[in-house]
Amino acid sequence: MGLDDLEAAMTSAYGEMDDEVDVELDRETRNELALLLAAFDGDRGELFRRGIHALFRQTVDTGDLDFHLREGFDVTYDEYLSGMTYDEMTGQDQYPQRDDDRRYQM
C-alpha cells in the first residue's frame, strides 16, 4: 500500500458520495443534534459540515489520522499532502538494499 492506493481509495469514495448523505441517528445523537440545531439557528447542513471539519481537525491534531493512514496505507497525512513518502523526500529509496550476509565477504 502507498500513496497511489490512498489516492485511488479517496477517488473511489468521493465518486460514490452524493451531495446528500442519509444517516441513521440513534437516540443520543438525535438529542445532541436537536440541541445543536436549537443553538445554531436550525441549519442542519451547516452543522454536519462543521461536525465533519471538527472531526477531521481533531484526528489530524491528535495523530489519529496518521495512525489509521499508516495502518491502512503505510503513509502519513504529511506524506499525502506532499505527494511523496519520507523515503522519497530524503532519498533513502534511491540506494540499493545492502546484503548484510555478504557484506564482509571478499
C-alpha positions as CSV (number, residue, x, y, z in Angstrom):
1,M,0.0,0.0,0.0
2,G,1.1,3.6,-0.5
3,L,0.2,7.0,-1.8
4,D,-1.3,5.7,-5.1
5,D,-3.5,3.3,-3.2
6,L,-4.7,6.1,-0.8
7,E,-5.4,8.3,-3.8
8,A,-7.4,5.5,-5.5
9,A,-9.4,4.9,-2.3
10,M,-10.2,8.6,-1.9
11,T,-11.2,8.9,-5.6
12,S,-13.5,5.9,-5.3
13,A,-15.1,7.2,-2.0
14,Y,-15.5,10.7,-3.5
15,G,-17.2,9.3,-6.6
16,E,-19.6,7.2,-4.5
17,M,-20.8,10.2,-2.5
18,D,-23.8,12.1,-3.5
19,D,-24.5,15.7,-2.5
20,E,-26.8,14.4,0.2
21,V,-26.0,11.7,2.7
22,D,-28.6,9.7,4.6
23,V,-27.6,8.9,8.2
24,E,-29.4,6.8,10.8
25,L,-29.4,8.5,14.1
26,D,-29.5,6.8,17.5
27,R,-31.3,8.4,20.4
28,E,-28.2,10.1,21.9
29,T,-27.2,11.6,18.5
30,R,-30.7,12.8,17.9
31,N,-30.8,14.6,21.2
32,E,-27.4,16.2,20.7
33,L,-28.4,17.3,17.1
34,A,-31.6,18.8,18.4
35,L,-29.7,20.8,21.0
36,L,-27.2,22.0,18.4
37,L,-29.9,22.9,15.9
38,A,-31.6,25.0,18.6
39,A,-28.4,26.7,19.4
40,F,-27.2,27.3,15.8
41,D,-30.3,28.6,14.1
42,G,-31.6,25.2,12.8
43,D,-29.3,24.8,9.8
44,R,-28.8,21.0,9.8
45,G,-26.5,21.0,6.7
46,E,-24.1,23.6,8.3
47,L,-24.0,21.5,11.5
48,F,-23.0,18.4,9.6
49,R,-20.3,20.3,7.7
50,R,-19.0,21.8,10.9
51,G,-19.0,18.4,12.6
52,I,-17.0,16.8,9.8
53,H,-14.5,19.7,9.8
54,A,-14.2,19.4,13.6
55,L,-13.7,15.6,13.5
56,F,-11.1,16.0,10.7
57,R,-9.2,18.7,12.6
58,Q,-9.2,16.7,15.8
59,T,-8.0,13.5,14.1
60,V,-5.2,15.4,12.4
61,D,-4.2,17.3,15.6
62,T,-4.2,14.1,17.8
63,G,-2.3,11.9,15.3
64,D,-5.3,9.5,14.9
65,L,-5.4,10.2,11.2
66,D,-1.7,9.4,10.8
67,F,-2.2,6.2,12.8
68,H,-5.0,5.0,10.6
69,L,-3.3,6.1,7.4
70,R,-0.1,4.3,8.4
71,E,-2.0,1.2,9.3
72,G,-4.1,1.1,6.1
73,F,-1.8,2.7,3.5
74,D,1.6,2.9,5.1
75,V,1.7,6.7,4.6
76,T,1.0,9.8,6.8
77,Y,-1.1,12.8,6.2
78,D,2.1,14.9,5.6
79,E,3.2,12.4,3.0
80,Y,-0.2,12.6,1.4
81,L,-0.1,16.4,1.3
82,S,3.5,16.4,-0.2
83,G,2.7,13.6,-2.7
84,M,5.8,11.7,-1.7
85,T,6.9,9.4,1.2
86,Y,9.6,10.3,3.7
87,D,11.9,7.9,2.0
88,E,11.4,9.6,-1.3
89,M,11.9,13.0,0.3
90,T,15.2,12.0,1.9
91,G,16.5,10.0,-1.0
92,Q,16.7,6.8,1.1
93,D,14.8,4.8,-1.6
94,Q,17.4,5.5,-4.3
95,Y,20.1,3.3,-2.8
96,P,20.1,-0.4,-3.3
97,Q,19.4,-2.6,-0.2
98,R,22.5,-3.9,1.4
99,D,23.1,-7.6,1.6
100,D,24.4,-7.9,5.2
101,D,25.1,-11.6,4.7
102,R,27.7,-10.9,2.1
103,R,28.8,-7.5,3.4
104,Y,32.2,-8.5,4.7
105,Q,33.0,-11.3,2.2
106,M,35.8,-10.8,-0.2
